[in-house]
Amino acid sequence: MTGAGVWKVDVKDLAIDQIPLNNGLTLSVGFTRVAAALSCRDAVCDVTELKGDGPDGSFSGEGKLTVQQPIQNSQLALTVTIVPAAGFAAKGAALGIPPLPAGVPLTVKLIGTVAQARITL
């Protein structure tokens, strides 16, 4: 990929289903609105805006995305702050996720490929 450009995305009513958990169960989360902005030069994109909110909570983040083909091989290096809502805390407890207190921010790093991103605290 060569060239430069700015991409902006605004999505309403996004549901992400089938997020695999280590215990063999799957999680789904929903957002009323998600917005992202990327400034790209060649295959490297700076994620200048990443935010969303909805019934499960809110998040914001920034970082880099290095685009590769196929797209699931693209490399992520993002820092994301998540603020869970009360609904997510109840959903997480039912799935065996350690309790995340509603309204308390948690910052994580997403590193690796889009297909197999690792989450670290």
N, C-alpha and C positions, 0 to 999 in steps of 0.2 A: 504494500500500500504506500502510495506517495501522495503528497499534497497536504493542504492545511484547511481547517474549517472549524466552525463552532456548531455544536448540536445541542438543541434544547428539547426536552421531552416533558410533557405534562400528562399524567394518566389519572383518570378518575375511576374509583371503584375497582381496585386491583385485589385479586385474591391469589395467593401463592399456596398451592396445595401440594401435598405429598413431599414435604421436607423430611428426609430420613433422620431419625435419631439413633443414637448408639444402642438403645434398648430394643430396637426392632420395630418401634412404633413410628408413626408419621405425624407431623405437625402441619397445621395450616394456619396462615395469618392473613388478615385482611386490612386494607388501607383505603380510606376514602379518597385520598389524593397522594400522588407521588410525583415529585419533580426532580429532574436531573439536568445538568448542563455540563458539556464536555468541550474542551478546547483541544483540538487534535493537530498534530504535525507529524506527517508520515504515519507510522503505526502506533505512536505514543500519544495517549490522551490524558490530559489533566482533568480530573473530575472536580470541577469548581463548585458545583452545587449538587447535593444529594439529600433529599429530605422527603419525609412522608408522615402522614398521621391517619389515624382511624380508630376503630373500636379496640384494637389490641395494643395501642400505644402510638408512640412517635419515634422517629429516628432522624438523624442528620449525619452527614459524613463528607469526606473528601479523600483524594488520593490519586492514584494512577491506574490506567488500564492500557495494557499493551496488546493491541489487536493482532491476532494470528488466525490463520485458516486451518481447520474449521474453527468457527467462533468459540466453541466450547474449550479450545486450547488457549484462548486469550488469557493473559496473565493479569491478576488483580493484586493491588497493593492499596487497600482502603482502610481508613480508620473511621469507624461508625460508632456514634453514641446513640444508645437505645434507651427510651424511657417507657417501660411497660405500663399499661393501664391495668385496672383491677380485673378486667375480663381476661387478659392474658395470664395473669397470675393464677386465676382459677383453672384456665385451660392447661397451663403448664403443670400444675400440681396433679391433674388427672392423668397426665402423660409421664409422670415421674421426673419432670424437670425440676432441678433445685429451685426453691422459691426465689422469685425476683420481686422484691417489694414494689408495689405500684408507686409510680412517681419518682422513684430513685434511679438516676441515670447510671448506665453501665456502658463503658467504652470497650469495644472489641476491635481487633484487626482481622481483616479478611485477606489472606495471602494464598496465592497459588492460582491454579487455573479456574476458569469459570465452572467447569465441570466438577472439579474437586477442590474447592476452596477450603482452606483450613481456618478455623476460628480460634483466635487466641485472645486472652484477656490482657 
